[in-house]
Amino acid sequence: MDSVSVRPMEEADLPSAERASAVTFFEAESSTRRVSDPEAEPRSAITSKRWIDRMRFFLGVDPDGCWVAVEKETGSDRSDRSDRTVGFAISQNRDGLWFLATYGVLPSHQGQGLGKRLIDAALAHAAGRPGIFSSSVHPGATRRYRLAGFSLHPQMRMTGTVDRSTLPAIGGLREGRADDFEWMDRLDRDLRGAGHGPDHFYMLDTLRLVVSEDREKPGYVYIDDRGRASLLAAARPETAQSLLWEALASARGRTLVNCITTPNQWAVDVGLAARLDIGQEGYIAVRDMPAPAPYLASGHFL
């Protein structure tokens, strides 16, 4: 392990870090796949580019939270040495909240203490802030999170093809705009202790935003290009349900409702009504804060 160092991420690390991420998560999905789940597929070129773009955004907003574990690669010319990413931990501070956007170590380098070194670096950046992230079921990782003081709340996920005959007529919603961000951040602070701040600008560029028209019952949802709810926040469960139904109405083919914790039974009710199948997948990990509700976290933006 003398050849491996943990250091702050640089923009030049992004392609190598993406390759490490793709391998790490493909292996994890393959090893934990249920019989009923579709086969794990390698990350597409488009998805790889999106990963790099997203991490470049994080690196630009809060670079001190971005870390990589690298080892030196030597070519045929011994003077030709480059860094190969073998692990990564991308975290961010937003006001008084810390979140972990993504974290992993190549399977070939697991069990050697690299994961702890990376997480320790990311947690030092938190500087005592409350924290939140979405965790896999990897036993080594979950043990590390718990030892770091995080409570692990099992996540449910709902998958399948929406029975379109179940879709209700939904009113009181409209397309969101950048001038909605101020009240959205107030709602975020009520639910999770901090606004998303610059993350809203990034998400608006890459996702569809739908918001509640009633400022007395605020809520919003970001919907991806496959009609999946990527991040949902609301002041009341009934508003959250309307927003989730809007996402399901735009779903194409099989869909996913993810990051459902126990306080968010309203989402279970919608998914079951839409004839989706329910299962358990990983954890929402929180420290010094409750699991947000009504709220469906984003895997990367939390």
N, C-alpha and C positions, 0 to 999 in steps of 0.2 A: 504493500500500500504506500511505500515511500514515493512512488511515481505519481500518486493521486493527490491533488490539492483541492481544497475548497476555497473559492474566492468569489468576489462580486461578479455578476454576469456583465458581459460587454455585448454590444450589438453584434460583433463578429461571431459570438457564440451561438446565435439564434439557429442557424441551419443545423449545427451539430446537436444542439439541445432538442430540436424538433425530432431529429432521427432517434435520439435516445428516448424521447417521450413516446414516439410511435411504437418502438419495439417493446418498451416497458408495458404500455397499456394493452397492446395486442396480446402479449403473453399472459397478462393478468386476466383479460377477458376470456381467453381460451381456456385457462386453467380453472376458472370459476363458472364456466358456462353450464347452465342447466340443460337437460335434455330437450326441454320445450323451447329454449332460446335459439334464435338463428345463429348460424356459424359466425364466429368473429371474422372480420374482414380487415385486411391491412388498410391503413389510412390512405385516402385518395390524395392526389396532387392538390386538389382544391382545398381539402380539409387541412393538409399540411401548410398551405399558404395562409389559411385563416389562423392556424395556431401561431405561426410566426408573426403575423400582423398583430394578433392580440397580445402576445408577449412583448413585442416592440412597443406597443402602447403602454403596458405596465412599466416597462423599463424607462420610458420617457416620463411617466408621471411620478413614479416613486422608485428610483433605481436602487436605493439602499435596501430594499426588501427582496432583491433578486439575486440568487446565488446559484452557482454551478460547482459540481465536482468534476475535475478534468484530469486526464492523464496525458502525458506526452506521447505522441506518435512519431516514430523516426522513419523516414523514407530511406531509399537506397543511398542517398547522399545524407550522411549523418548530420550535416548542417541544416537539413530540411526537416525541422521539427514543428509540429502543430499540436494544438490541444484538441483532444477528443472528449466530448461531454459524456460522462458516465452516470451523472445524477444531477438533479435540479430541484430547486425549491423557490417558487415565485410567490412572494407575499406582498401585501400592500397595506398601508395605513390610510384610512379615510377618517378625518377628524379624530374622534376618540375610539375608533374601532380598527382592529387588525383582522385581515382575512388572508387565508392561504388559497391562492388561485390554482396552483397545481404543484405536484411534488412526486418524485419518483427516483428510483435507482435501477440501472440496468440489471436484469436477472443475474448476469454473470458477475456482478459486483455486490450483490446483496449478502447480508450476513457478515460484513466486514467493518461495520461501524460507520459507513458513509452516510446512511440515512440519519443517524443521530447527529452527526456533524452538520448536515444541511439544515435539519429542523432547529437545532440549537442556534444557528446563525439567523434563520428566519424569525424565530421567537425573540431573539435579542432585539430585533428591529421593532417588535411590538411595544417595547418599553413599558410593560405593565398594562397595556390596553386590554379591554375585553376582546375576545377573539371568536371567530366562526369559520368553519370550512366544511366541505363535503368530503367524507372519508370513504375509502374502499373497505372491503372486509379483510384485507391482508392482515394476518395476525400480528406480524412484527410491527407494522405501522400502527395498528390500533393500540397495542401495548404501549408504544412510545407516546401516543397522544394522551392516553389516560395518565401516564406517569407525569406528563407535562401539565396536568390539572384540568383537562378537558372532560366534560360530560358527554357521553356518547348516546345520542338519541336515534334509535333505529329508524331508517327511512323506508317508506313504502314507495313502490312505483306501479303505475298502471299502464298496461300496454294492450294493443289490439287495434282493430278497425272499428271506428265509431259507427254505431247503428244510427244512421241518419234519420230514421223515423222517430228517434227519441229527442232530437234537437228542439228545444223550446224557442219561441219567439222572444228575442232579447232586445230591449230598448234601453235608452239612457246612456249609450256609449258613443264615442266618436274617435276619430283618428287623433293621435297625440302629436304634439309639436314641442319645439324647444322651449317655448314660453310656458310650458307646463312644469318644467323641471323644478322651479322654486317650491311649489306645493308638494311635488313628488318627494323632494328631499325632506320636507317637514314630515311627511308621512313615514319615510324611511327612518327618520330619527325617532319617531314614536315607536316603531316596530322593532328596530334593531340597534338603536342608540347612535346612529350616524347616517348621514345622507350618502348617496352614491356619487355625488359630485360629478367629476369629469367622466365617470363611467357612463352616465346617461348620454353624453354626446357621442361616445363611441358606439353604444348600443343603438342609438337612433339612426346612425349611418349604416348599420348592418342588419337591423331587425325592424319589424313593423311594431309600432307602439299604438295601443288602444287604451283609452282612459275613460273614466266615469265622467259624465257631464255634471253630476250633482256634487258641488264642492262640500256639501254637508255629509256626503257619503263617498269620500275620495277613494280612488283605487286605480291601478294601472296594470297592464300586462304587456310584455314584449313577446312577440311571436316570430319564430324563425321561418325560413323559406319552405319548411315542410309542415307548417301549421302547428308546431309544438310550442307550448308555453315555456319560454326560457327563463322568465323572472316575473313573479306576480306578487303584488302587495296591495292590501286594501284595509280600510278602517273597520269594515264589517264583513262577516262571513257571506251575507247575501250578495254584497257587491263583488266579493271574490268569486262566488259561484257564477255570476253573470259574465265576468271576465274570462273564466275558464271555459264556459260554454262557447264564448266567442272564438277562443282558440280552437276548440274541438270542431267547431263548424267549418274552420278553414283547413282542417287536417286533410292530408292526401295520403291514402293508403294507411298502413300501420302507423300508429302514433304512440307517443310516450308522455305520461305525466309523471314527473320525477320529483324527488326531494320532498315527499309528503311525510311529515312527522305527526306524532299522535295528536298534538293540539290542532291539527288541520284536517279534522274529520269531514269538514265541508267539501274538501277535494275528493275524499273517498266516496262521498255520496254522489257527486257529479260523475265520477268515473264509472261507478257501478251502474248508474242510470243510463250511461252511454254504452253499456255492455262491454266495458273494458275488463281485462283480467288484472288481478291484484297480486303483488308479490313483494318480498322484502329485499332491499339492495343497499348495503352500506349504512352509513351513519351521518347525521349532522352532528358535528362536534362543536360545542360551545364552551367558553370559559368566562366566568363572571358575568353571564347574561343568560336569559331564558331563550329557548328555541322560539323564534318569531312566529306570530300568527295574528291574523290570517296572512299567510306568506308562503310562497313556493320559491326557494332559493335558486339562484343560478349556480351551476357548477363552478364557473370561473369568477363571476362577479359577486356571488354570495348575497 
